[in-house]
Amino acid sequence: MTEGPRTAPVLLAVAALCAVLFLTGLGRLALLEKDEPRYAGTAREMVRSGDWLVPRFNGAERLVKPPLAYWAMGAAMKAAGRTDEVPARLPSAVAGTLLALLAALGAARAAGPRWGGLAGAALATSLLFAVEARLATTDMLFTLFFTAAAACWIPVLEGSPRAGRWILLSGAAAGLAGLVKTPVAILLPPAAAVLAALLLGRAGGREAVPPAFRAGSRGRTALLLLGSVAVFAAVFLLWAAAAERATDGRLSAAFRDQLSARFDAGRDHHVEPPWYYLLLLVPAGLPWSLLLPAGCAAAAAEARRGGRGAVLLAYAAALAAVVVLFFSALPSKLPSYLLPTTVPMALLAAAGLREAAGDPEGRAGRLARRLGGGAALLLAAALAAAPLLPAVRERAGEGALREARFTARVGRALGGAPLLPHRLLFLARR
């Protein structure tokens, strides 16, 4: 039997799960807080004015974000013939579904359909991912193109004869990610590929180093990477050049101001300490993030034995690490910046479960059993500490109040589900 027929039912099951989680009841809640109304309102003005080049909100230019997310929301509004919550949130729901399918397909290709289904389901049901897939913001659409740019490096690491095409295609996907939010998709996936190559070489010796990263091929790979940057720039400038002319230079000024604010702790309102994401990583990925140690153990075991999933798991671990380190180095931090880590984390969690099932007495199996007990203890501690939640205001100040509002938004998006572990995190960090 071929791989395709065996994988198709898994993909259908993942798609059905995403339809239930992401697509049902999108209009049940009004647009939340300030972000959703701004994004949806900007898309609504594009539809009504017919000006799809320069984003505007309440008649004023809104140049802090590129337009691709507004285009997606606006296209959904035009297709639906309505401009309410449902079409505004639909692009995030569709992007979340595509990401879960991509994770399932990649895992199935690397290690079989069963692992693919597990990876797709783990991603769709992880906390931060499930919330963002139901919100009218830019984050899920950005993560889709960021992950597509990263996925193009998998064939390169596997030694594909068409590695050059994949590297250039990664630049195109990064350009689309840049049109949604930020240009980091041209930086982080290649950096993660270099780190993954080092990890594979360390685990399996020189022969395990991908051909594109061996001494005789590094120059060609570097040139292709420059070509990828050129493709990225071409995709982004298709819009940016026209918008720059239409705004008489105000677009570039707004971008420079936004970029400088992200690096200036005195100007940004989302400043957090460098360890912020290390504390947030587990709560954001619950419940599957509890299996990350088992997943890392499974990745190391797969790399040592040169298994089918060695490249995918090494790259997943490298990508998650690079994303966390990069955003930890910036003063500006928000929980949603962790969203690009959700796909690699789901792959690692699924690998941990797969390794535990195949070798219960191995390292991953022992870790999975211990972490199962840890999950129960975490839940018990969260319930026991519920009366302490009012202390957030007194002990944490404005930063924690902002995070508490995020917690409330998450709870409303999930229909009021309590997120006590997330709240306890912000009590503990002070």
N, C-alpha and C positions, 0 to 999 in steps of 0.2 A: 504494500500500500504506500502511496506517495505521501509526502509531508503535507501537501496542500489539503487533501480531503480530511486528514486527521486534525489539522489545525482549524479548519473552517467552523466546526461546532464550538470550539473554544472561543473563537472570535465572536460568534453569534451570542454566546452566553455572556461574554464581557460586555458586548454592546447592549444586551437586554438589561444587565445590571446597571449600566450607566444611564440608560433611558429612565429607569425607575428612580435612581438617585438624583440625577441632574435635571431631567426634563419635566418631571411632574411638579405641578404647583408653583411654577416660576412666578406667576402673578399673584400668589396668595398674600405676599407681603409687599407693602409699599417700598419704594426705593429707600435704602438705609443710609443714614448719616449724610455727610457732605459729599463723599466721593461718587456714589452711584448717581445722585441727581446731576452732578456736574458732567459726568461722562454721557449719561443718557440725554441730558439737555443739549449738549454740544452736538450729538448725533441728530437730535430732533431738529436743531436749527439748520444743519446741513440739508436735511430732507426738505424742509420748508422753503429754504432760500435757494436751493439748487447750487450753492457754492460749496463744492467738495474739496476745494484746494486749501483754504485757510480756515481752520477751526475757529468757531466763535461760540461764546456762551453769554446769554443775555445781551447780545449785540456787540460785546467786546471781544477782541481777538484773544484766543486762548492758545498760546504758543508754547506752553510748558511741556506738551507731549506731542509727538508726531501723530499723523491722522489715521493710521491703519485700523486701530480699534474703533474709532468713530465711523470709519467707512463700513466696517463689518456690522456695527449696530444699525447704522443708517440703511444699509442694504436689507437687513432683516426687517426693519420698520417698513420700508417700501414694499417688500414682498408680502408682509403680513397685512398691510393696509392699516396699521395702527402704530402708535408711538408710545405705548405704555411699557410696563415692566417686562412683559414676556419677550418681545423682540430685543429689548435692551440687554437682557441677560442671556439670550439665546447663543450669541457667539462664544461666551465662556463655557456654556454647557456643551456645545459642539466641540470646542477645543479640548475640554476635559475628556470627552468620549474618544476623540482621536488619539489623545495621549495614552489613555488606557489600552486602546487597541494596538498602538505602537509598542508599548511595553510588553503586551502579551505576544505580539508577533516576534519581537526581538528575542524574548526568552524562549519561545517555542522553537525558533530557528536554531538557537544555541544549544538547547538541552531537551527539547521535546514539548509536545502540546500541554502536558499536565503542568509543567513548570510555567508555561506561558499563561495558562488560565489563572494560576495562583498569583503570578506577578500582576496581571491586569486587575484582578479582584483586590489585591492588596493596595494598589495605587488608588483605585476608585473609592475605597473605603477608608483611606487615611484621612485624618481630621482636617488638616489645612487644605488638602486637595479637594475634599468633598465640599468644603465651605466655599472656596474660591470659584469652583465650577458653577456656583449658583448666584454669582454676583456680577453686576454690570461694571466691571473694572477692566484694566488693561492686563492684569497679571497672568491670567490663564492663557490668553492669546499669545502674550510674549513667551510664556513657557513652552507653548507648542512649537514656535519657530526656533527658540533656543535649543530645545531638545532635538528638533530636526537637524539643526546645524551640528549638534554633538553626535547624532546618530551617523552622520556621514563619515565620521572618523573611525567607526567600527570596521568597515571594509579595509580602510587604510592600515589599521593595526593587524588585521587578519592577512595582510599581504596580497590584496586583490590586484590583479594586473591593470585594473582601471582606477588605481588609487588617485591619479591626477584628476580625473573627472570628479571623484567624490570630494576631493579637497576644494575644487572650484564650486561644486554644488553647495558645500558647506558655507561658502561665502555668500551665495545667493540667499540661503535660509537665514544667515545672520543679518543680511540686509533687510529682510522682512521683519525680523525681530527688532532691528533698529527703527523701522518705521512704526512699530508699536510703542516702543518705550525707550530703549537705551542701546548703545553700541557694544555692550560687553559680550555679546554672543560671538563677536569676531575674535575676542581675546581668550576667553576661558576654555572653550572646547579644545583648541589646539594646545593650550597649556596642560590640560588634563590628558591629552593624548601623549605628550612627552612624559608626563609622570607615569602613565600606565605602561609605556614602553620600558621605563626604568624598573617598574615593579615586576613586569614579566621577565625581564632580563635577570633581575635579582633572584627570582624564584626558580627559573628554569635554565639559567646560564645563557651564554652568548647566542646559542641557536634559537632561544625563545624570543630574542629581540626582534620585533617586526622589521621586515626588509627596509621599509621607508625610513627607519631610524638607525640603520647601521651606517658605519663610517663612510662607505662608498656612495650612499644614497642621500646623505643629509643635505648636500648642496641642492640637489634637485627638489627635495621636499621643501626646503626653504624658499626656492623660487616659486614653487606651486603655492606656497602659503602667501607670498606676495601677490600672486595672481588672485588668490581668494580675497585678499583685502581689496584689490581693485574691483572685483565683482561686487563685493559688499558696498563699496563707495558708489558704484554705478547704480545699483538698485536704490540706495538711499537718495542719491542726488536726482533721480528721476522726479521725485516730488520736491525735495528741498530747494533745488535751483529755481523751479517755478514759483514756489512759495516765497522764497527770498525776494524775488522781483516783485511779487504781488504785495509784499509787506514793506517794501522800500528799506530792506535791511534789518527790519525789526526781528525777524526770525532768528538770525544768527546771534543778535544781541541777547535775545531771550534764552537761547541755548547756552551761551557763555555764562549768563547769570545763573541759570539753573545748575550748570556743571560746577561752577565755583562754590555755590551754596552747599553742594553735596560734600565738598572737601573742607568747608569752613564751619567748624563746630559753633562759632559764635553766631552764625546766620541761620543755621538749620534748626528746625523745631523737633527733629526726630533723633537727637543725639543720644547714644547709648554707649555703655562701656564695651571694650573689645570682646569680652566673654559673653556678650548678650546672646549670640546665636548658639553657643555651646549649651547654654541653659535652656534655650527654646527648642532645640533640635528634637528632643524626645517628645515633649508635649505636642509639637506641631505634627509629628508623624504617627501619633497614637492611632491604633494599638500596635501597629506593625514595627514602629521604631524600637520597641523593646527587644526585637529580634536582631537588631543591627550587629551586636557582637557575634552572634551565631552566623550572620551573613558574612561578616569579615573573615571569620574562621573558614567558612565554606569557600570564599574567594581564594584564600591562601592555599587551601587544599587543592582546589581545582587548578591553580597555577602550577603547583608543584608536580601534579601528575599530567599536566598538559591536556586537560579535558576540553570538551567542545565549548564549554562556557567560560573558559579561562580569560579570553580577551574581553568578553562582555562584562564579566564581573570585575576585572582589573580596571577597566575604564569606568564602570559605575562608581567604584570606590574612589578613583582619582577625581572624577568629576564632582562628586559630592564634597570631597575635601577641598578642592580648588574653589568652588563656589562659596563655601563657608569661610575659608580663609580670606578670600577677596573682599566679601562684604563685611567681614569682621574688621578689616583694616580701615574701612570708611567710617567717618564719624556718624553719618546718617544711617539709621537702621529702622526697619519696619518688619513685622512678622512675615508679610507677604514676600519679602526678598528671598525667603527660604524656598519658595515654590519650585525653582529649578532643581532643588535637591530631591524632590519627592519621587521622581521617576527612578533615579539610581538607588534611592533608599528602598523603594518597593522591590526592585530587582534583587538587592542584597537580602532583604527580609525573606523573599520567596526562596532564594538560594539556601538560606539558613534552614528553612523548613524542609526543603528537598534533601539537603545533606543529612539532616537529623533523621528523616524517614528512611534514608538508605543506609545510614550507619548510626543507630541510636547510641552506641557506646563511644562514638568518635567525639572529637572536641566540639563540633557544632551541635551534635545531639545532646551532650551534657549541658551546653550553654542554653539550648532551647528549653530543656526541662527546668533549669534554674530560673530562667527568665519568666517562665509561666507562673512560678510562685511569686516572682517579683511583681508581675502585673496584678495579682490578687492583693499583695501588700500595698501597692500604689493606690488601688481603688479604696481599700479600707482606710488608708491614711487620709485620702481626699474627703471621704465621708465624715471621718472623725474631726477633721479640721474645718468643716463647713461653718461652725459658729465664729471662726476667727476672721472671716472674710471682710467684715466692716473695718478691720484694722488697716486695710489697704490705704485708705485715705490718710490716716495719721502717720503711717510708717514709710510710705513710698513717695509721696509728693506727686507732682504733675506727671512725671514719666509713667508711674504706675497707673495713674488715673487714665492716661491715654490708652494704656494697655488694657485696663479694665473695660474701657469703652469698646476696644476691639473684641474682648471676650464677649461682651453683651451682643455685639453685632454677629459674632459667630453663633451664639446661642439662638438669636432670632432667626438666622438663616437656616438653622437646623430644626426650627420649630420649637425653640425653647429648651433644647437639651442642655443640662447643666454641664459646665466645663470646669469642674473643681480642680483637677490637676493643673490646668493652665493657670488658674488664679493662684493656686498655692505656689507656683513657680515665682510669681512676682512678689509674694510675701517673703519667700526664702532668699531671694537675690539681694534683699536689703539687710 
